[in-house]
Amino acid sequence: MNTKRFGLLCSLCLLLTVLPAAGVLGGSPEIPNSPTPSDSSTAVSIYANLQWTAGDPGPDDSYTYTVCLGTGNPPPIVIENQTATTYDPGVLSSSTTYYWRVIAWNETGVSAVGPVWQFTTVENQPPFT
């Protein structure tokens, strides 16, 4: 085998050895989906937590999430680098429409941006004012 081909073959072997270890080949997150509360839900509890799915990271991969939530569209970022697929926003305002989205990140900085979802919280009921 000539030296040029041998060098090219060695470079290819090195590339195939290094990339999987860095998570580049198989760890891209899926677009966040299956939101809870579901998109366009109404009468959602003011104590609701947000939940979603974004695929299952491989054994050498890990994902983090950026959660955006607010009353305007697009919603602002409320938390970054979260590892759980749930978010507790605290007590929400009643009779309010919220917009939210999730961005999934793998450890190499590859992201998958979810769609903007919305929900409306339950109307204020006495005795609360």
MMTF fields as JSON, N, C-alpha, C and O atoms, coordinates in Angstrom:
{
  "mmtfVersion": "1.0.0",
  "mmtfProducer": "UNKNOWN",
  "numBonds": 515,
  "numAtoms": 516,
  "numGroups": 129,
  "numChains": 1,
  "numModels": 1,
  "chainsPerModel": [1],
  "groupsPerChain": [129],
  "chainIdList": ["A"],
  "bondAtomList": [4, 2, 8, 6, 12, 10, 16, 14, 20, 18, 24, 22, 28, 26, 32, 30, 36, 34, 40, 38, 44, 42, 48, 46, 52, 50, 56, 54, 60, 58, 64, 62, 68, 66, 72, 70, 76, 74, 80, 78, 84, 82, 88, 86, 92, 90, 96, 94, 100, 98, 104, 102, 108, 106, 112, 110, 116, 114, 120, 118, 124, 122, 128, 126, 132, 130, 136, 134, 140, 138, 144, 142, 148, 146, 152, 150, 156, 154, 160, 158, 164, 162, 168, 166, 172, 170, 176, 174, 180, 178, 184, 182, 188, 186, 192, 190, 196, 194, 200, 198, 204, 202, 208, 206, 212, 210, 216, 214, 220, 218, 224, 222, 228, 226, 232, 230, 236, 234, 240, 238, 244, 242, 248, 246, 252, 250, 256, 254, 260, 258, 264, 262, 268, 266, 272, 270, 276, 274, 280, 278, 284, 282, 288, 286, 292, 290, 296, 294, 300, 298, 304, 302, 308, 306, 312, 310, 316, 314, 320, 318, 324, 322, 328, 326, 332, 330, 336, 334, 340, 338, 344, 342, 348, 346, 352, 350, 356, 354, 360, 358, 364, 362, 368, 366, 372, 370, 376, 374, 380, 378, 384, 382, 388, 386, 392, 390, 396, 394, 400, 398, 404, 402, 408, 406, 412, 410, 416, 414, 420, 418, 424, 422, 428, 426, 432, 430, 436, 434, 440, 438, 444, 442, 448, 446, 452, 450, 456, 454, 460, 458, 464, 462, 468, 466, 472, 470, 476, 474, 480, 478, 484, 482, 488, 486, 492, 490, 496, 494, 500, 498, 504, 502, 508, 506, 512, 510],
  "bondOrderList": [1, 1, 1, 1, 1, 1, 1, 1, 1, 1, 1, 1, 1, 1, 1, 1, 1, 1, 1, 1, 1, 1, 1, 1, 1, 1, 1, 1, 1, 1, 1, 1, 1, 1, 1, 1, 1, 1, 1, 1, 1, 1, 1, 1, 1, 1, 1, 1, 1, 1, 1, 1, 1, 1, 1, 1, 1, 1, 1, 1, 1, 1, 1, 1, 1, 1, 1, 1, 1, 1, 1, 1, 1, 1, 1, 1, 1, 1, 1, 1, 1, 1, 1, 1, 1, 1, 1, 1, 1, 1, 1, 1, 1, 1, 1, 1, 1, 1, 1, 1, 1, 1, 1, 1, 1, 1, 1, 1, 1, 1, 1, 1, 1, 1, 1, 1, 1, 1, 1, 1, 1, 1, 1, 1, 1, 1, 1, 1],
  "groupList": [{"groupName": "MET", "atomNameList": ["N", "CA", "C", "O"], "elementList": ["N", "C", "C", "O"], "formalChargeList": [0, 0, 0, 0], "bondAtomList": [1, 0, 2, 1, 3, 2], "bondOrderList": [1, 1, 2], "singleLetterCode": "M", "chemCompType": "L-PEPTIDE LINKING"}, {"groupName": "ASN", "atomNameList": ["N", "CA", "C", "O"], "elementList": ["N", "C", "C", "O"], "formalChargeList": [0, 0, 0, 0], "bondAtomList": [1, 0, 2, 1, 3, 2], "bondOrderList": [1, 1, 2], "singleLetterCode": "N", "chemCompType": "L-PEPTIDE LINKING"}, {"groupName": "THR", "atomNameList": ["N", "CA", "C", "O"], "elementList": ["N", "C", "C", "O"], "formalChargeList": [0, 0, 0, 0], "bondAtomList": [1, 0, 2, 1, 3, 2], "bondOrderList": [1, 1, 2], "singleLetterCode": "T", "chemCompType": "L-PEPTIDE LINKING"}, {"groupName": "LYS", "atomNameList": ["N", "CA", "C", "O"], "elementList": ["N", "C", "C", "O"], "formalChargeList": [0, 0, 0, 0], "bondAtomList": [1, 0, 2, 1, 3, 2], "bondOrderList": [1, 1, 2], "singleLetterCode": "K", "chemCompType": "L-PEPTIDE LINKING"}, {"groupName": "ARG", "atomNameList": ["N", "CA", "C", "O"], "elementList": ["N", "C", "C", "O"], "formalChargeList": [0, 0, 0, 0], "bondAtomList": [1, 0, 2, 1, 3, 2], "bondOrderList": [1, 1, 2], "singleLetterCode": "R", "chemCompType": "L-PEPTIDE LINKING"}, {"groupName": "PHE", "atomNameList": ["N", "CA", "C", "O"], "elementList": ["N", "C", "C", "O"], "formalChargeList": [0, 0, 0, 0], "bondAtomList": [1, 0, 2, 1, 3, 2], "bondOrderList": [1, 1, 2], "singleLetterCode": "F", "chemCompType": "L-PEPTIDE LINKING"}, {"groupName": "GLY", "atomNameList": ["N", "CA", "C", "O"], "elementList": ["N", "C", "C", "O"], "formalChargeList": [0, 0, 0, 0], "bondAtomList": [1, 0, 2, 1, 3, 2], "bondOrderList": [1, 1, 2], "singleLetterCode": "G", "chemCompType": "PEPTIDE LINKING"}, {"groupName": "LEU", "atomNameList": ["N", "CA", "C", "O"], "elementList": ["N", "C", "C", "O"], "formalChargeList": [0, 0, 0, 0], "bondAtomList": [1, 0, 2, 1, 3, 2], "bondOrderList": [1, 1, 2], "singleLetterCode": "L", "chemCompType": "L-PEPTIDE LINKING"}, {"groupName": "CYS", "atomNameList": ["N", "CA", "C", "O"], "elementList": ["N", "C", "C", "O"], "formalChargeList": [0, 0, 0, 0], "bondAtomList": [1, 0, 2, 1, 3, 2], "bondOrderList": [1, 1, 2], "singleLetterCode": "C", "chemCompType": "L-PEPTIDE LINKING"}, {"groupName": "SER", "atomNameList": ["N", "CA", "C", "O"], "elementList": ["N", "C", "C", "O"], "formalChargeList": [0, 0, 0, 0], "bondAtomList": [1, 0, 2, 1, 3, 2], "bondOrderList": [1, 1, 2], "singleLetterCode": "S", "chemCompType": "L-PEPTIDE LINKING"}, {"groupName": "VAL", "atomNameList": ["N", "CA", "C", "O"], "elementList": ["N", "C", "C", "O"], "formalChargeList": [0, 0, 0, 0], "bondAtomList": [1, 0, 2, 1, 3, 2], "bondOrderList": [1, 1, 2], "singleLetterCode": "V", "chemCompType": "L-PEPTIDE LINKING"}, {"groupName": "PRO", "atomNameList": ["N", "CA", "C", "O"], "elementList": ["N", "C", "C", "O"], "formalChargeList": [0, 0, 0, 0], "bondAtomList": [1, 0, 2, 1, 3, 2], "bondOrderList": [1, 1, 2], "singleLetterCode": "P", "chemCompType": "L-PEPTIDE LINKING"}, {"groupName": "ALA", "atomNameList": ["N", "CA", "C", "O"], "elementList": ["N", "C", "C", "O"], "formalChargeList": [0, 0, 0, 0], "bondAtomList": [1, 0, 2, 1, 3, 2], "bondOrderList": [1, 1, 2], "singleLetterCode": "A", "chemCompType": "L-PEPTIDE LINKING"}, {"groupName": "GLU", "atomNameList": ["N", "CA", "C", "O"], "elementList": ["N", "C", "C", "O"], "formalChargeList": [0, 0, 0, 0], "bondAtomList": [1, 0, 2, 1, 3, 2], "bondOrderList": [1, 1, 2], "singleLetterCode": "E", "chemCompType": "L-PEPTIDE LINKING"}, {"groupName": "ILE", "atomNameList": ["N", "CA", "C", "O"], "elementList": ["N", "C", "C", "O"], "formalChargeList": [0, 0, 0, 0], "bondAtomList": [1, 0, 2, 1, 3, 2], "bondOrderList": [1, 1, 2], "singleLetterCode": "I", "chemCompType": "L-PEPTIDE LINKING"}, {"groupName": "ASP", "atomNameList": ["N", "CA", "C", "O"], "elementList": ["N", "C", "C", "O"], "formalChargeList": [0, 0, 0, 0], "bondAtomList": [1, 0, 2, 1, 3, 2], "bondOrderList": [1, 1, 2], "singleLetterCode": "D", "chemCompType": "L-PEPTIDE LINKING"}, {"groupName": "TYR", "atomNameList": ["N", "CA", "C", "O"], "elementList": ["N", "C", "C", "O"], "formalChargeList": [0, 0, 0, 0], "bondAtomList": [1, 0, 2, 1, 3, 2], "bondOrderList": [1, 1, 2], "singleLetterCode": "Y", "chemCompType": "L-PEPTIDE LINKING"}, {"groupName": "GLN", "atomNameList": ["N", "CA", "C", "O"], "elementList": ["N", "C", "C", "O"], "formalChargeList": [0, 0, 0, 0], "bondAtomList": [1, 0, 2, 1, 3, 2], "bondOrderList": [1, 1, 2], "singleLetterCode": "Q", "chemCompType": "L-PEPTIDE LINKING"}, {"groupName": "TRP", "atomNameList": ["N", "CA", "C", "O"], "elementList": ["N", "C", "C", "O"], "formalChargeList": [0, 0, 0, 0], "bondAtomList": [1, 0, 2, 1, 3, 2], "bondOrderList": [1, 1, 2], "singleLetterCode": "W", "chemCompType": "L-PEPTIDE LINKING"}],
  "groupTypeList": [0, 1, 2, 3, 4, 5, 6, 7, 7, 8, 9, 7, 8, 7, 7, 7, 2, 10, 7, 11, 12, 12, 6, 10, 7, 6, 6, 9, 11, 13, 14, 11, 1, 9, 11, 2, 11, 9, 15, 9, 9, 2, 12, 10, 9, 14, 16, 12, 1, 7, 17, 18, 2, 12, 6, 15, 11, 6, 11, 15, 15, 9, 16, 2, 16, 2, 10, 8, 7, 6, 2, 6, 1, 11, 11, 11, 14, 10, 14, 13, 1, 17, 2, 12, 2, 2, 16, 15, 11, 6, 10, 7, 9, 9, 9, 2, 2, 16, 16, 18, 4, 10, 14, 12, 18, 1, 13, 2, 6, 10, 9, 12, 10, 6, 11, 10, 18, 17, 5, 2, 2, 10, 13, 1, 17, 11, 11, 5, 2],
  "groupIdList": [1, 2, 3, 4, 5, 6, 7, 8, 9, 10, 11, 12, 13, 14, 15, 16, 17, 18, 19, 20, 21, 22, 23, 24, 25, 26, 27, 28, 29, 30, 31, 32, 33, 34, 35, 36, 37, 38, 39, 40, 41, 42, 43, 44, 45, 46, 47, 48, 49, 50, 51, 52, 53, 54, 55, 56, 57, 58, 59, 60, 61, 62, 63, 64, 65, 66, 67, 68, 69, 70, 71, 72, 73, 74, 75, 76, 77, 78, 79, 80, 81, 82, 83, 84, 85, 86, 87, 88, 89, 90, 91, 92, 93, 94, 95, 96, 97, 98, 99, 100, 101, 102, 103, 104, 105, 106, 107, 108, 109, 110, 111, 112, 113, 114, 115, 116, 117, 118, 119, 120, 121, 122, 123, 124, 125, 126, 127, 128, 129],
  "secStructList": [7, 7, 2, 2, 2, 2, 2, 2, 2, 2, 2, 2, 2, 2, 2, 2, 2, 2, 2, 2, 2, 2, 6, 6, 6, 6, 7, 7, 7, 7, 7, 7, 3, 3, 3, 3, 1, 7, 6, 6, 3, 3, 3, 3, 7, 6, 6, 7, 7, 3, 3, 3, 3, 7, 7, 7, 7, 7, 6, 6, 7, 7, 3, 3, 3, 3, 3, 3, 3, 3, 1, 1, 1, 1, 7, 7, 3, 3, 3, 3, 3, 3, 7, 1, 1, 3, 3, 7, 7, 7, 1, 7, 7, 6, 6, 7, 3, 3, 3, 3, 3, 3, 3, 3, 3, 3, 6, 6, 1, 7, 3, 3, 3, 7, 7, 7, 3, 3, 3, 3, 3, 7, 7, 7, 7, 6, 6, 7, 7],
  "xCoordList": [0.855, 0.0, 0.905, 1.892, 0.554, 1.414, 1.153, 0.136, 2.072, 2.056, 0.846, 0.276, 0.448, -0.678, -1.979, -2.748, -2.232, -3.43, -3.416, -4.447, -2.263, -2.142, -2.463, -3.16, -1.961, -2.232, -3.7, -4.255, -4.347, -5.766, -6.58, -7.526, -6.226, -6.907, -6.753, -7.719, -5.569, -5.342, -6.171, -6.731, -6.251, -7.048, -8.523, -9.2, -9.023, -10.411, -10.674, -11.696, -9.779, -9.945, -9.948, -10.745, -9.082, -9.03, -10.326, -10.859, -10.843, -12.081, -13.235, -14.033, -13.342, -14.419, -14.272, -15.262, -13.078, -12.859, -13.201, -13.774, -12.864, -13.054, -14.494, -15.009, -15.167, -16.5, -17.527, -18.257, -17.629, -18.621, -18.358, -19.301, -17.109, -16.798, -17.253, -17.592, -17.271, -17.709, -19.229, -19.773, -19.92, -21.369, -21.899, -23.091, -21.055, -21.478, -22.33, -23.283, -22.013, -22.714, -24.115, -25.001, -24.354, -25.642, -26.432, -27.436, -26.056, -26.72, -27.592, -27.91, -28.005, -28.844, -30.198, -30.837, -30.647, -31.954, -33.081, -32.93, -34.19, -35.385, -36.017, -35.741, -36.855, -37.608, -38.541, -39.279, -38.522, -39.421, -40.869, -41.327, -41.573, -42.939, -43.746, -43.237, -44.999, -45.921, -46.009, -45.749, -46.377, -46.416, -47.58, -48.655, -47.34, -48.389, -48.193, -47.128, -49.187, -50.502, -50.382, -49.465, -51.345, -51.286, -51.577, -52.183, -51.132, -51.28, -52.755, -53.62, -53.018, -54.355, -55.284, -56.498, -54.745, -55.581, -56.2, -55.625, -57.39, -58.058, -58.372, -58.351, -58.659, -58.995, -57.878, -58.145, -56.635, -55.47, -55.267, -55.422, -54.932, -54.703, -53.599, -52.626, -53.761, -52.716, -51.504, -50.483, -51.62, -50.509, -49.879, -49.116, -50.187, -49.714, -48.199, -47.588, -47.604, -46.206, -46.166, -47.109, -45.086, -44.899, -44.092, -43.124, -44.489, -43.775, -43.674, -44.504, -42.651, -42.441, -41.557, -41.005, -41.43, -40.469, -39.553, -39.934, -38.347, -37.39, -36.488, -35.301, -37.036, -36.229, -35.447, -35.441, -34.801, -34.037, -32.559, -32.113, -31.784, -30.358, -29.7, -30.1, -28.697, -27.949, -27.145, -27.098, -26.511, -25.781, -24.606, -24.207, -24.052, -22.938, -23.377, -22.535, -24.684, -25.206, -26.0, -26.48, -26.125, -27.008, -27.599, -26.964, -28.824, -29.493, -29.747, -29.919, -29.767, -30.251, -31.327, -31.451, -32.098, -33.236, -33.267, -32.949, -33.659, -33.962, -35.475, -36.084, -36.085, -37.535, -37.872, -37.308, -38.793, -39.288, -40.769, -41.526, -41.178, -42.564, -42.922, -42.148, -44.095, -44.55, -45.91, -46.507, -46.396, -47.711, -47.63, -48.659, -46.429, -46.243, -45.624, -45.009, -45.798, -45.241, -44.272, -44.713, -42.987, -42.362, -42.128, -41.898, -42.192, -41.995, -40.515, -39.644, -40.235, -38.846, -38.291, -39.049, -36.99, -36.328, -36.55, -36.349, -36.966, -37.125, -36.089, -35.799, -35.521, -34.475, -33.664, -34.195, -32.361, -31.464, -30.719, -30.636, -30.183, -29.364, -30.093, -29.482, -31.381, -32.16, -32.061, -32.121, -31.91, -31.773, -33.093, -33.216, -34.071, -35.367, -36.263, -36.089, -37.224, -38.198, -39.495, -40.567, -39.395, -40.521, -40.018, -38.835, -40.935, -40.593, -41.757, -42.906, -41.463, -42.463, -42.397, -41.448, -43.393, -43.35, -43.828, -43.849, -44.212, -44.794, -46.273, -46.852, -46.878, -48.307, -48.496, -47.921, -49.31, -49.601, -50.791, -51.547, -50.954, -52.104, -53.329, -53.224, -54.482, -55.715, -56.186, -55.815, -56.994, -57.583, -56.524, -56.725, -55.406, -54.286, -53.824, -53.751, -53.516, -52.953, -51.439, -50.847, -50.823, -49.366, -48.863, -49.527, -47.675, -46.983, -45.712, -45.057, -45.364, -44.131, -43.515, -44.188, -42.221, -41.472, -40.266, -39.849, -39.718, -38.542, -37.499, -37.823, -36.254, -35.13, -34.278, -33.803, -34.086, -33.271, -31.851, -31.662, -30.855, -29.44, -28.712, -28.973, -27.797, -26.918, -25.619, -25.444, -24.704, -23.477, -22.505, -21.552, -22.731, -21.846, -22.417, -21.812, -23.581, -24.169, -25.15, -25.603, -25.495, -26.506, -27.871, -28.131, -28.738, -30.048, -31.178, -31.009, -32.343, -33.591, -34.634, -34.971, -35.136, -36.062, -37.492, -37.915, -38.223, -39.614, -40.524, -40.125, -41.749, -42.715, -43.195, -42.986, -43.834, -44.45, -45.829, -46.646, -46.062, -47.364, -48.043, -47.402, -49.348, -50.064, -51.103, -51.574, -51.45, -52.546, -53.125, -52.468, -54.367, -55.03, -55.415, -55.977, -55.11, -55.401, -56.876, -57.595, -57.291, -58.676, -59.056, -58.217, -60.337, -60.835, -60.768, -60.845, -60.623, -60.577, -61.935, -62.97, -61.932, -63.159, -63.176, -62.16, -64.309, -64.367, -64.086, -64.459, -63.46, -63.276, -61.994, -61.676, -61.237, -59.991, -60.29, -61.199, -59.537, -59.729, -58.401, -58.344],
  "yCoordList": [-1.16, 0.0, 1.227, 1.282, 2.224, 3.404, 4.292, 4.153, 5.182, 6.022, 6.945, 7.185, 7.463, 8.39, 7.698, 8.248, 6.509, 5.752, 5.344, 5.398, 4.938, 4.529, 5.716, 5.552, 6.892, 8.095, 8.443, 8.809, 8.333, 8.608, 7.601, 7.983, 6.339, 5.294, 5.522, 5.361, 5.891, 6.163, 7.356, 7.34, 8.394, 9.575, 9.214, 9.68, 8.391, 7.964, 7.134, 7.328, 6.22, 5.41, 6.287, 6.061, 7.27, 8.178, 8.96, 9.126, 9.445, 10.196, 9.349, 9.824, 8.129, 7.248, 6.839, 6.488, 6.878, 6.54, 7.719, 7.524, 8.927, 10.109, 10.591, 10.948, 10.618, 11.185, 10.499, 11.203, 9.175, 8.59, 8.92, 9.099, 9.001, 9.325, 10.724, 10.995, 11.62, 12.988, 13.119, 14.18, 12.066, 12.108, 12.761, 13.059, 12.991, 13.716, 12.852, 13.352, 11.583, 10.75, 10.333, 10.281, 10.035, 9.457, 10.153, 9.595, 11.34, 11.889, 13.091, 13.782, 13.387, 14.558, 14.365, 13.33, 15.353, 15.215, 15.336, 15.971, 14.726, 14.882, 16.231, 16.821, 16.709, 17.927, 17.641, 16.657, 18.481, 18.252, 18.129, 18.864, 17.174, 16.882, 16.382, 16.33, 16.014, 15.48, 16.38, 15.929, 17.657, 18.579, 18.299, 17.869, 18.55, 18.562, 19.841, 20.037, 20.716, 20.61, 20.62, 21.205, 19.948, 19.839, 21.187, 22.074, 21.312, 22.559, 22.958, 22.13, 24.222, 24.835, 24.368, 24.55, 23.77, 23.352, 24.573, 25.662, 24.365, 25.417, 24.887, 23.68, 25.798, 25.467, 24.674, 23.759, 25.027, 24.367, 24.905, 26.103, 24.045, 24.428, 25.481, 25.451, 26.397, 27.398, 26.786, 27.45, 25.527, 24.795, 23.776, 22.916, 23.863, 22.877, 22.921, 23.988, 21.746, 21.623, 21.389, 20.842, 21.799, 21.559, 20.286, 20.053, 19.456, 18.207, 18.031, 18.546, 17.297, 17.043, 15.82, 15.3, 15.368, 14.315, 14.846, 15.732, 14.299, 14.716, 13.56, 13.753, 12.379, 11.222, 10.698, 11.299, 9.592, 8.937, 9.028, 8.44, 9.777, 9.842, 8.475, 7.653, 8.242, 6.992, 6.913, 7.879, 5.773, 5.578, 6.542, 6.817, 7.053, 8.0, 9.44, 10.333, 9.678, 11.009, 11.54, 10.776, 12.846, 13.47, 14.718, 15.372, 15.038, 16.207, 17.203, 16.828, 18.472, 19.51, 20.276, 20.163, 21.055, 21.736, 23.205, 23.582, 24.012, 25.415, 25.531, 25.129, 26.08, 26.229, 27.709, 28.569, 27.976, 29.338, 29.357, 28.478, 30.347, 30.432, 31.889, 32.634, 32.292, 33.65, 33.903, 33.014, 35.118, 35.482, 36.112, 36.445, 36.279, 36.785, 35.724, 34.771, 35.906, 34.958, 35.701, 36.599, 35.395, 34.21, 34.396, 35.509, 33.282, 33.357, 33.508, 33.016, 34.184, 34.356, 33.101, 32.24, 33.011, 31.906, 32.073, 33.159, 30.997, 31.03, 30.17, 30.4, 29.168, 28.335, 27.688, 27.34, 27.532, 26.884, 25.751, 25.71, 24.838, 23.72, 22.827, 22.282, 22.685, 21.792, 20.378, 20.182, 19.392, 18.008, 17.241, 16.233, 17.682, 16.997, 17.409, 18.478, 16.546, 16.862, 17.373, 17.204, 17.99, 18.677, 20.007, 20.171, 20.951, 22.264, 22.751, 22.731, 23.187, 23.739, 25.256, 25.854, 25.896, 27.348, 28.106, 29.336, 27.375, 28.043, 28.277, 27.678, 29.129, 29.407, 30.37, 31.458, 29.943, 30.738, 31.664, 31.443, 32.673, 33.57, 32.897, 32.173, 33.138, 32.553, 33.346, 34.505, 32.715, 33.311, 33.939, 35.023, 33.248, 33.79, 32.778, 31.58, 33.262, 32.406, 32.471, 33.55, 31.3, 31.173, 30.512, 29.65, 30.931, 30.333, 29.707, 30.264, 28.538, 27.893, 27.044, 26.584, 26.852, 25.992, 25.442, 25.974, 24.372, 23.734, 23.56, 23.204, 23.817, 23.568, 22.482, 22.651, 21.383, 20.271, 20.427, 20.763, 20.183, 20.302, 19.017, 18.415, 18.589, 17.496, 18.097, 19.315, 17.254, 17.749, 18.42, 19.069, 18.273, 18.911, 20.226, 20.864, 20.636, 21.899, 21.817, 22.848, 20.603, 20.44, 20.591, 19.991, 21.393, 21.637, 21.207, 21.041, 21.029, 20.763, 21.677, 21.53, 22.609, 23.612, 23.132, 22.817, 23.08, 22.658, 23.783, 24.947, 23.437, 24.454, 25.242, 24.828, 26.369, 27.125, 26.519, 26.401, 26.139, 25.629, 26.704, 27.654, 26.546, 27.493, 26.769, 25.69, 27.38, 26.894, 28.083, 29.111, 27.929, 28.977, 28.401, 27.309, 29.139, 28.665, 28.862, 29.616, 28.167, 28.18, 29.588, 30.36, 29.894, 31.184, 31.243, 30.22, 32.448, 32.65, 32.288, 32.754, 31.473, 31.029, 31.491, 31.38, 32.008, 32.365, 31.14, 30.048, 31.234, 32.454, 33.202, 34.178, 32.777, 33.464, 34.733, 34.753, 35.762, 36.998, 37.478, 38.51],
  "zCoordList": [0.0, 0.0, 0.0, 0.733, -0.841, -0.874, 0.35, 1.03, 0.607, 1.801, 1.824, 2.888, 0.677, 0.611, 1.015, 1.802, 0.492, 0.848, 2.306, 2.976, 2.804, 4.199, 5.122, 6.123, 4.788, 5.581, 5.577, 6.613, 4.411, 4.306, 5.114, 5.802, 5.038, 5.797, 7.299, 8.046, 7.749, 9.174, 9.632, 10.728, 8.797, 9.141, 9.267, 10.183, 8.356, 8.408, 9.658, 10.316, 9.996, 11.21, 12.453, 13.364, 12.506, 13.645, 13.752, 14.849, 12.624, 12.605, 13.112, 13.92, 12.665, 13.095, 14.557, 15.198, 15.084, 16.491, 17.394, 18.467, 16.985, 17.825, 17.818, 18.877, 16.677, 16.595, 17.496, 18.194, 17.523, 18.41, 19.88, 20.65, 20.267, 21.654, 21.994, 23.147, 21.028, 21.276, 21.172, 21.475, 20.752, 20.668, 19.406, 19.329, 18.421, 17.235, 16.315, 15.718, 16.188, 15.21, 15.623, 14.77, 16.896, 17.219, 18.286, 18.729, 18.741, 19.898, 19.681, 20.649, 18.446, 18.228, 18.88, 18.688, 19.654, 20.294, 19.276, 18.232, 19.593, 18.771, 19.093, 20.137, 18.199, 18.469, 19.645, 19.612, 20.681, 21.818, 21.348, 20.473, 21.959, 21.547, 22.74, 23.859, 22.504, 23.51, 24.743, 25.858, 24.547, 25.681, 26.624, 26.206, 27.885, 28.904, 29.696, 30.282, 29.732, 29.095, 27.569, 26.992, 26.947, 25.489, 24.842, 25.444, 23.612, 22.886, 22.803, 22.518, 23.052, 22.993, 24.11, 24.007, 25.176, 26.313, 26.974, 26.976, 27.535, 28.296, 29.694, 29.933, 30.598, 31.986, 32.663, 33.442, 32.367, 32.945, 34.363, 34.6, 35.279, 36.67, 36.775, 36.022, 37.704, 37.933, 38.632, 38.811, 39.022, 39.657, 38.713, 39.152, 37.434, 36.449, 36.287, 36.335, 36.094, 35.695, 34.188, 33.617, 33.552, 32.125, 31.95, 32.675, 30.982, 30.687, 29.18, 28.431, 28.738, 27.322, 27.158, 28.128, 25.911, 25.579, 24.482, 23.717, 24.414, 23.377, 22.989, 22.726, 22.953, 22.593, 23.782, 24.857, 23.576, 24.637, 24.289, 23.304, 25.11, 24.797, 24.919, 25.744, 24.098, 24.158, 25.446, 26.207, 25.696, 26.946, 27.124, 28.256, 26.043, 26.145, 25.914, 25.814, 25.828, 25.548, 26.736, 27.573, 26.793, 27.773, 27.14, 26.313, 27.54, 27.005, 28.129, 29.289, 27.76, 28.652, 27.893, 26.674, 28.638, 28.041, 28.435, 29.563, 27.473, 27.708, 27.635, 26.643, 28.682, 28.723, 28.567, 29.243, 27.67, 27.438, 27.809, 27.395, 28.581, 29.039, 29.28, 29.881, 28.811, 29.067, 28.457, 27.85, 28.622, 28.107, 26.724, 26.136, 26.201, 24.845, 23.966, 24.446, 22.66, 21.703, 20.806, 20.088, 20.794, 21.398, 22.897, 23.371, 23.635, 25.082, 25.444, 24.726, 26.553, 26.98, 27.657, 28.105, 27.726, 28.43, 29.926, 30.47, 30.593, 32.049, 32.76, 33.933, 32.055, 32.656, 31.544, 30.489, 31.798, 30.851, 31.546, 32.773, 30.756, 31.252, 32.252, 33.171, 32.069, 32.923, 32.377, 31.163, 33.249, 32.793, 32.812, 32.116, 33.576, 33.664, 32.498, 31.914, 32.169, 31.124, 31.728, 31.147, 32.882, 33.515, 34.043, 34.34, 34.155, 34.696, 35.549, 35.106, 36.768, 37.667, 37.588, 38.095, 36.959, 36.814, 38.05, 38.053, 39.101, 40.257, 40.005, 39.099, 40.788, 40.639, 39.465, 39.432, 38.514, 37.325, 37.593, 38.539, 36.785, 36.898, 36.294, 35.305, 36.89, 36.351, 35.138, 34.955, 34.33, 33.121, 32.208, 31.659, 32.059, 31.292, 30.246, 30.52, 29.066, 28.026, 28.124, 28.125, 28.205, 28.266, 26.994, 26.418, 26.565, 25.436, 25.974, 26.855, 25.436, 25.903, 24.814, 23.891, 24.949, 24.029, 24.769, 25.798, 24.23, 24.806, 23.704, 22.571, 24.058, 23.151, 23.798, 24.921, 23.102, 23.608, 23.068, 21.899, 23.918, 23.554, 23.9, 24.942, 23.031, 23.437, 23.946, 23.914, 24.418, 25.058, 24.087, 24.52, 22.785, 21.817, 21.29, 20.428, 21.805, 21.394, 20.252, 19.755, 19.817, 18.774, 19.439, 20.481, 18.834, 19.441, 18.532, 17.324, 19.152, 18.445, 19.077, 20.252, 18.299, 18.803, 18.618, 17.506, 19.711, 19.652, 19.19, 19.182, 18.804, 18.397, 19.615, 20.756, 19.362, 20.458, 20.699, 19.787, 21.949, 22.374, 23.207, 23.658, 23.404, 24.257, 25.091, 24.731, 26.206, 27.039, 27.782, 27.945, 28.232, 29.001, 30.354, 30.44, 31.399, 32.756, 33.093, 32.437, 34.122, 34.585, 35.046, 35.511, 34.905, 35.383, 36.898, 37.579, 37.412, 38.851, 39.452, 38.975, 40.481, 41.135, 42.589, 43.275, 43.077, 44.497, 45.325, 44.896, 46.475, 47.255, 46.929, 47.608, 45.903, 45.576, 44.775, 43.946, 45.024, 44.27, 43.728, 43.059]
}
